[in-house]
Amino acid sequence: MRVVFCLFLLLALLPLTTLATAGSVQTLVVSAEGLADPQAAIYQKDRGLLIDDLRADARRQAVEKAVGVLVDSSTLVENYALVQDRVLTKSQGLIKQILKESEPFVGDDGFMHLLIKAEVYLADVRTALEELGRHERRELIRQQGNPRIEVQVVVRDTERGGDANAERSFVAENVLKEHFGAFGYRVWAAGESGVQSADFAVEGEARFKALSARLPASGLTVTKHALTSWSVKCLNLQSGEEIYFNNKVPKGRSWNDEEQALEEIGRMIGEEFSRDFFTDHLMQPSKLFFLQLTGLPDYDSATQLKREFIGLRSVLNVDLREFNAEGTSLFEIDFGGSRQNFVEAIQTQLLEPLNRKFGQPVFSLRAARGETVTVAFISPEPASAVHQTLDQQLPAALYAAAPERLQALIKDESTRERLQAVQPQATLALPAAQAQVRDF
């Protein structure tokens, strides 16, 4: 298995990059693992067919990961036959290039494995899904909806410092709300109990200085409100990332009336955000987070676990950043699962397949906050038994696979018996009704 780790580490040297053009993401870089049964009778006389099928499965898994960015995982499994027929079978045309490919190797689990890193045409995958008939599609693609935006603008008097002097300007906020409303976006109440959180928060601050001058002819005192500086920032509340910030010190900007000044501040802040700014960020295909994992017995188990992550549908890429047998190991994961229910997705799409592989809940979610997820690995078994499970039991990805994919891996009776432990229904002939789209 040492050679497996070396191959996998070579794949990890490639950057975890999502390529984008102005407007929408066009391609997606993913790591995937292909499987085939080298003991199947069909391959005994034709090893070239084995490699061809292995490479084809790896390509399909790469495209399946791109589909998983656009379609909820459970929906994908339920409609796998449809997606496979209309999208996965076109993997050759949907993959722009193979960036890295390992040598095929036979694992202790009995399967032949192939690791690839591929650049997939995400825009073309979306188009292929959208071209499904109205009845077939049934809103298959995950709909993000219009962005929900919180707005807050604070005004300060530069001559009187301190937080006590700060007050919200509803005039500026209302102008900003009108700007976002013109895009068709929704303005969300900030921090109200029982209200679903917004996607973004736009926060502005303006500093004014009152300038007074006495007119000699009339003896009247004229006061103008000069803008000395203003700042704005935007937070992605789904990821905790500060996605935009700017500070400006205007020259010679003053107004006779304070209300006019505040209206102008709202307009200036609004001009910092275009219609596409929020949707581009909302539709980012993946979320990068750090998985802090405690309890791994040694480095070999960490590298074995890294390969398990690669096989999972929602993991687009993974890198082992730090290892500590006495404390916390750190994985950087490019996650393509749902960001609306991120904690639930981590539990069901990452931890449950691994726990099924071990036959007991050895992985438990301890915390999830912002870009950091904490998981504990607690096993009563010694390190040697942990290695044996990771090496010899079926890949965790198969425990989360659709029955149709398992059926495709079955080439003889021995494979069927091995996969029966994963999903008993995969060992049976698929009924005709199963090939039709299900309600969801």
Buried (B, 14 or more C-beta within 10 A) or exposed (E): BEEBBEBBEBBBEBEBEBEBEEEBBBBBBBBBBBBBBBBBEEBEEEEEBBBEBBBBBBBBBBBBBBBBBBBBBEBBBBBBBBBBEBBBBBBEEBBBEBBBBBEBBEBEBBBBBBBBBBBBBBBBBBEBBEEBEEEBBBEBBBEEEBBBBBBBBBBBBBEEEEEEBEEEBEBBBBBBBEBBEEBEBBBBEBEEEEEEEBBBBBBBBBBBBEEEEEEEEEEEEEEBBBBBBBBBBBBBBBBEBEBBEEEBEEEEBBBEEBEEBBBBBBEBBBEBBEEEBBBBBBBBBBBBBBBBBBBBBBBBBBBBBBBBBBBBBBBBBBBBEBBEEEEBBBBBBBBBBBBBEBEEBBBBBBBBBBBBBBEEEBBBBEEBEEEEBBBBBEBEBEBEEBBEBBBEBBBBBBBBBBBBBBBBBBBEEBBBEBBBBBBEEBBEEEEEEBBEBEEE
